[in-house]
Amino acid sequence: MTTSNSFKRIWLITGASRGIGAKIAAAALANGDAVVATARDASSITQRFGEQPGLLAASLDVTDEAQGIAIVRLAIDHFGRIDVLVNNAGFGLLGAVEEASADEVRRVYETNVFGLLNVTRAVLPHMRAARSGHVINLSSVGGYRSGPGFGVYCSTKFAVEGLSEALHAELAPLGVKVTIVEPGYFRTEFLEGNSLVESPSSIADYDSTAGEVRKIAKAVTLNQPGDPDKLAQVMITLVEAENAPLRLPLGSDCVAAIEAKNSFVADELQVWREVSVSTDY
């Protein structure tokens, strides 16, 4: 076992070989923390970060529950504890809801929802026993408000937010924090082929809605407004905060989207309020 006293915190990060996951791993290592960095192929972690005393690279398919349990055991055996879990592994599906096949929907749920659950359930017994820890679930601006072209993907993030709200309430009395991180559009490879699957089915009736979003996604990729290095530094601030928030939106675009949705919901509720409350006994 590497002595855990050598490091301020021990992180377990899924999907750490590229994108936001890799940026968070780099920031944690630079902060003097240790990182159990996972990806489907551990060699991709080693190629990116090299060999470091505070880095344990491990192969993990989050959809395999047994692998999740084994990785957590490996992390505990190696570093003695897990202080922060970052559920980052996931991918997007682009296309109208009707255009998505059942298999496409199932695969994105297996990773984004069931995969997150697999790893979280494996880690929580250790955090509960320690009466400390921080679970950080990567959602999206799309986890707060959905839109054409990303309906299935957003629905997985809505599921993550619902699970996280419940976990927050269940774990708070046990000393374990839960935070939902909602990035807007950040300049990563997310809109590229490795992280975003475009449904091959296309229906002409959706050309002006989901079809337009398909075009926009191609145009905006690698030109998004958010700086992923700044996001990674915010993760350090988050885990060091005494009172961590339930939700942490990141990016001016995300904040604007949340404010717009909150306003829309409030306005609509006011219009329909009399009808809504009329159904009581």
Backbone hydrogen bonds, N-H to C=O, Kabsch-Sander energy under -0.5 kcal/mol:
donor,donor_aa,acceptor,acceptor_aa,energy
2,T,78,H,-3.3
6,S,3,T,-1.5
7,F,4,S,-1.6
8,K,32,G,-1.2
11,W,9,R,-0.5
11,W,34,A,-2.8
12,L,84,V,-2.6
13,I,36,V,-2.5
14,T,86,V,-2.2
16,A,38,T,-3.0
21,G,18,R,-0.6
22,A,18,R,-1.1
23,K,19,G,-1.8
24,I,20,I,-2.5
25,A,21,G,-2.1
26,A,22,A,-2.4
27,A,23,K,-2.1
28,A,24,I,-2.4
29,L,25,A,-2.4
30,A,26,A,-2.3
31,N,27,A,-1.1
32,G,29,L,-1.6
33,D,28,A,-2.3
34,A,9,R,-2.9
35,V,54,G,-3.3
36,V,11,W,-3.4
37,A,35,V,-0.9
37,A,56,L,-1.7
38,T,13,I,-2.6
38,T,36,V,-0.5
39,A,58,A,-1.5
44,S,41,D,-1.6
45,I,41,D,-0.6
45,I,42,A,-1.0
46,T,42,A,-1.8
47,Q,43,S,-2.6
48,R,44,S,-1.1
49,F,45,I,-2.7
50,G,46,T,-2.6
52,Q,50,G,-0.5
55,L,52,Q,-1.7
56,L,35,V,-2.7
57,A,55,L,-0.5
58,A,37,A,-2.3
60,L,39,A,-2.8
62,V,60,L,-0.7
64,D,61,D,-2.4
65,E,63,T,-0.8
68,G,64,D,-1.8
69,I,65,E,-2.0
70,A,66,A,-2.2
71,I,67,Q,-2.5
72,V,68,G,-2.0
73,R,69,I,-2.0
74,L,70,A,-2.4
75,A,71,I,-2.6
76,I,72,V,-2.4
77,D,73,R,-2.6
78,H,74,L,-2.1
79,F,75,A,-2.9
80,G,75,A,-0.6
80,G,76,I,-1.7
83,D,10,I,-2.3
84,V,10,I,-2.2
85,L,134,H,-2.6
86,V,12,L,-3.1
86,V,84,V,-0.5
87,N,85,L,-0.6
87,N,136,I,-2.5
88,N,86,V,-1.3
92,G,195,S,-3.2
94,L,197,V,-3.0
95,G,149,G,-3.1
99,E,96,A,-0.5
100,A,96,A,-1.1
100,A,97,V,-0.7
105,V,101,S,-2.3
106,R,102,A,-2.4
107,R,103,D,-2.3
108,V,104,E,-1.8
109,Y,105,V,-1.9
110,E,106,R,-2.4
111,T,107,R,-1.5
112,N,108,V,-2.4
113,V,109,Y,-1.9
114,F,109,Y,-2.3
115,G,110,E,-1.1
116,L,111,T,-0.7
117,L,113,V,-2.2
118,N,114,F,-2.4
119,V,115,G,-2.0
120,T,116,L,-2.4
121,R,117,L,-2.8
122,A,118,N,-1.3
123,V,119,V,-1.8
124,L,120,T,-2.5
126,H,123,V,-1.2
127,M,123,V,-1.5
128,R,124,L,-3.1
129,A,125,P,-1.8
130,A,126,H,-1.8
131,R,127,M,-1.1
132,S,127,M,-1.7
134,H,83,D,-1.8
135,V,177,K,-3.1
136,I,85,L,-3.5
136,I,134,H,-0.6
137,N,135,V,-0.6
137,N,179,T,-2.5
138,L,87,N,-2.2
138,L,136,I,-0.6
139,S,137,N,-0.8
139,S,181,V,-3.2
141,V,183,P,-2.1
143,G,140,S,-2.1
144,Y,141,V,-1.4
145,R,141,V,-1.9
150,F,147,G,-1.5
153,Y,93,L,-0.6
154,C,150,F,-3.3
155,S,151,G,-2.0
156,T,152,V,-1.4
156,T,153,Y,-0.6
157,K,153,Y,-1.6
158,F,154,C,-2.5
159,A,155,S,-1.8
160,V,156,T,-2.0
161,E,157,K,-2.3
162,G,158,F,-2.2
163,L,159,A,-2.6
164,S,160,V,-2.5
165,E,161,E,-2.3
166,A,162,G,-1.7
167,L,163,L,-2.7
168,H,164,S,-2.6
169,A,165,E,-1.6
170,E,166,A,-2.5
171,L,167,L,-2.8
172,A,168,H,-1.6
174,L,171,L,-1.6
175,G,172,A,-1.6
176,V,171,L,-1.8
177,K,133,G,-2.8
179,T,135,V,-2.6
180,I,246,L,-3.8
181,V,137,N,-2.3
181,V,179,T,-0.6
182,E,180,I,-0.5
182,E,248,L,-2.3
184,G,250,L,-2.1
186,F,184,G,-0.8
187,R,226,G,-2.7
188,T,186,F,-2.3
192,E,189,E,-2.3
195,S,189,E,-0.5
195,S,192,E,-1.0
196,L,192,E,-1.7
197,V,92,G,-2.9
198,E,196,L,-0.5
199,S,94,L,-2.9
199,S,197,V,-0.6
206,Y,203,I,-2.2
207,D,204,A,-2.1
209,T,206,Y,-1.3
211,G,206,Y,-3.1
213,V,209,T,-1.7
214,R,210,A,-2.0
215,K,211,G,-1.5
216,I,212,E,-2.4
217,A,213,V,-2.6
218,K,214,R,-1.4
219,A,215,K,-1.7
220,V,216,I,-2.5
221,T,217,A,-1.2
222,L,188,T,-0.6
223,N,220,V,-2.6
226,G,185,Y,-2.4
231,L,227,D,-1.8
232,A,228,P,-2.2
233,Q,229,D,-1.7
234,V,230,K,-1.9
235,M,231,L,-1.4
236,I,232,A,-1.0
237,T,233,Q,-1.8
238,L,234,V,-2.7
239,V,235,M,-2.2
240,E,236,I,-1.4
241,A,237,T,-0.6
241,A,238,L,-0.9
244,A,242,E,-0.7
248,L,180,I,-2.8
250,L,182,E,-2.6
255,V,251,G,-2.2
256,A,252,S,-2.3
257,A,253,D,-2.0
258,I,254,C,-2.4
259,E,255,V,-2.5
260,A,256,A,-2.3
261,K,257,A,-2.3
262,N,258,I,-2.8
263,S,259,E,-2.1
264,F,260,A,-2.3
265,V,261,K,-2.9
266,A,262,N,-2.3
267,D,263,S,-2.6
268,E,264,F,-2.6
269,L,265,V,-2.5
270,Q,266,A,-1.9
271,V,267,D,-2.0
272,W,268,E,-2.1
273,R,269,L,-0.6
273,R,270,Q,-0.6
276,S,272,W,-2.8
277,V,273,R,-2.5
278,S,274,E,-0.7
278,S,275,V,-0.6
279,T,276,S,-0.7
280,D,277,V,-1.0
